[in-house]
Amino acid sequence: MRLRDRIVVVTGGGQGMGMAYARRFLEEGAGVVIAEIDAERGANAVAELRGLGDVSLAQVDISDEGSTRECAARIVEERGRKLTDADGRNELIEASERLTPMGIAAFQPEDMTGTAVYFASDDARYVTGQLIVIDGGMVSPT
Ligand SMILES: NC(=O)c1ccc[n+]([C@@H]2O[C@H](COP(=O)([O-])OP(=O)(O)OC[C@H]3O[C@@H](n4cnc5c(N)ncnc54)[C@H](O)[C@@H]3O)[C@@H](O)[C@H]2O)c1
């Protein structure tokens, strides 16, 4: 439970990569806000993840600055705690058995979520502005 005091906003958390990040952050003890454009999809995700901990939905269109600002303000007001950006969208992976030196046939979202947990934790409290490539060794095979 490394992230007991954190609130993590997962954009696009209604399915796919984002939902995997939401699941992992809940397992680490964080509160999670699923910030999702599709309200029905987001509600379904919240229902599926509810048993894991403190998860809620915020409807937002992150391509719209006004919507994003309004959503962030609403979350801060409702949660009143530090927000940690856990946007899985910033991750870029092309994994295949042919291309990945580590021989990972096809990456799973769970291969990537641990790095986001690290950035959100106190273990990274002195770390700023870093970019970690999570690619099974494609860029740096040795
Ligand atoms: N799936 C992969 O293998 C993979 C691998 C690496 C990186 N990525 C990247 O991760 C991101 C998510 O991938 P995915 O496969 O989970 O996608 P997905 O389409 O399954 O899920 C995206 C989610 O984001 C929501 N969404 C879309 N536009 C939004 C908006 N404007 N505001 C708020 N929510 C919005 C969608 O409703 C959906 O729930 C993408 O940028 C993708 O390029 C995906």
Ligand as a Chemical Component Dictionary entry (heavy atoms), coordinates in Angstrom:
data_LIG
# 
_chem_comp.id                   LIG 
_chem_comp.type                 NON-POLYMER 
_chem_comp.pdbx_formal_charge   0 
_chem_comp.three_letter_code    LIG 
# 
loop_
_chem_comp_atom.comp_id 
_chem_comp_atom.atom_id 
_chem_comp_atom.alt_atom_id 
_chem_comp_atom.type_symbol 
_chem_comp_atom.charge 
_chem_comp_atom.model_Cartn_x 
_chem_comp_atom.model_Cartn_y 
_chem_comp_atom.model_Cartn_z 
_chem_comp_atom.pdbx_ordinal 
LIG N1  N1  N 0  -3.452  -0.542 -26.473 1  
LIG C1  C1  C 0  -2.127  -0.564 -26.662 2  
LIG O1  O1  O 0  -1.537  -1.578 -26.998 3  
LIG C2  C2  C 0  -1.317  0.678  -26.408 4  
LIG C3  C3  C 0  0.053   0.549  -26.305 5  
LIG C4  C4  C 0  0.799   1.676  -26.025 6  
LIG C5  C5  C 0  0.199   2.899  -25.920 7  
LIG N2  N2  N 1  -1.121  3.019  -26.063 8  
LIG C6  C6  C 0  -1.703  4.336  -25.944 9  
LIG O2  O2  O 0  -2.440  4.390  -24.729 10 
LIG C7  C7  C 0  -3.594  5.184  -24.930 11 
LIG C8  C8  C 0  -4.824  4.374  -24.552 12 
LIG O3  O3  O 0  -4.838  3.178  -25.345 13 
LIG P1  P1  P 0  -6.049  2.149  -25.187 14 
LIG O4  O4  O 0  -5.748  1.011  -26.092 15 
LIG O5  O5  O -1 -6.309  1.865  -23.748 16 
LIG O6  O6  O 0  -7.251  3.001  -25.818 17 
LIG P2  P2  P 0  -8.821  2.744  -25.692 18 
LIG O7  O7  O 0  -9.407  3.362  -26.918 19 
LIG O8  O8  O 0  -9.129  1.323  -25.382 20 
LIG O9  O9  O 0  -9.231  3.606  -24.412 21 
LIG C9  C9  C 0  -9.161  4.993  -24.450 22 
LIG C10 C10 C 0  -10.136 5.545  -23.421 23 
LIG O10 O10 O 0  -10.004 6.967  -23.427 24 
LIG C11 C11 C 0  -11.298 7.555  -23.494 25 
LIG N3  N3  N 0  -11.179 8.845  -24.169 26 
LIG C12 C12 C 0  -11.005 9.060  -25.488 27 
LIG N4  N4  N 0  -10.955 10.373 -25.752 28 
LIG C13 C13 C 0  -11.087 11.002 -24.554 29 
LIG C14 C14 C 0  -11.132 12.368 -24.178 30 
LIG N5  N5  N 0  -11.015 13.346 -25.087 31 
LIG N6  N6  N 0  -11.278 12.670 -22.870 32 
LIG C15 C15 C 0  -11.387 11.688 -21.936 33 
LIG N7  N7  N 0  -11.361 10.374 -22.245 34 
LIG C16 C16 C 0  -11.216 10.039 -23.536 35 
LIG C17 C17 C 0  -12.120 6.557  -24.290 36 
LIG O11 O11 O 0  -13.512 6.747  -24.072 37 
LIG C18 C18 C 0  -11.589 5.230  -23.742 38 
LIG O12 O12 O 0  -12.273 4.820  -22.581 39 
LIG C19 C19 C 0  -3.586  5.618  -26.401 40 
LIG O13 O13 O 0  -3.023  6.917  -26.505 41 
LIG C20 C20 C 0  -2.694  4.608  -27.059 42 
LIG O14 O14 O 0  -2.063  5.125  -28.203 43 
LIG C21 C21 C 0  -1.899  1.932  -26.283 44 
# 
loop_
_chem_comp_bond.comp_id 
_chem_comp_bond.atom_id_1 
_chem_comp_bond.atom_id_2 
_chem_comp_bond.value_order 
_chem_comp_bond.pdbx_ordinal 
LIG N1  C1  SING 1  
LIG C1  O1  DOUB 2  
LIG C1  C2  SING 3  
LIG C2  C3  SING 4  
LIG C2  C21 DOUB 5  
LIG C3  C4  DOUB 6  
LIG C4  C5  SING 7  
LIG C5  N2  DOUB 8  
LIG N2  C6  SING 9  
LIG N2  C21 SING 10 
LIG C6  O2  SING 11 
LIG C6  C20 SING 12 
LIG O2  C7  SING 13 
LIG C7  C8  SING 14 
LIG C7  C19 SING 15 
LIG C8  O3  SING 16 
LIG O3  P1  SING 17 
LIG P1  O4  DOUB 18 
LIG P1  O5  SING 19 
LIG P1  O6  SING 20 
LIG O6  P2  SING 21 
LIG P2  O7  DOUB 22 
LIG P2  O8  SING 23 
LIG P2  O9  SING 24 
LIG O9  C9  SING 25 
LIG C9  C10 SING 26 
LIG C10 O10 SING 27 
LIG C10 C18 SING 28 
LIG O10 C11 SING 29 
LIG C11 N3  SING 30 
LIG C11 C17 SING 31 
LIG N3  C12 SING 32 
LIG N3  C16 SING 33 
LIG C12 N4  DOUB 34 
LIG N4  C13 SING 35 
LIG C13 C14 SING 36 
LIG C13 C16 DOUB 37 
LIG C14 N5  SING 38 
LIG C14 N6  DOUB 39 
LIG N6  C15 SING 40 
LIG C15 N7  DOUB 41 
LIG N7  C16 SING 42 
LIG C17 O11 SING 43 
LIG C17 C18 SING 44 
LIG C18 O12 SING 45 
LIG C19 O13 SING 46 
LIG C19 C20 SING 47 
LIG C20 O14 SING 48 
# 
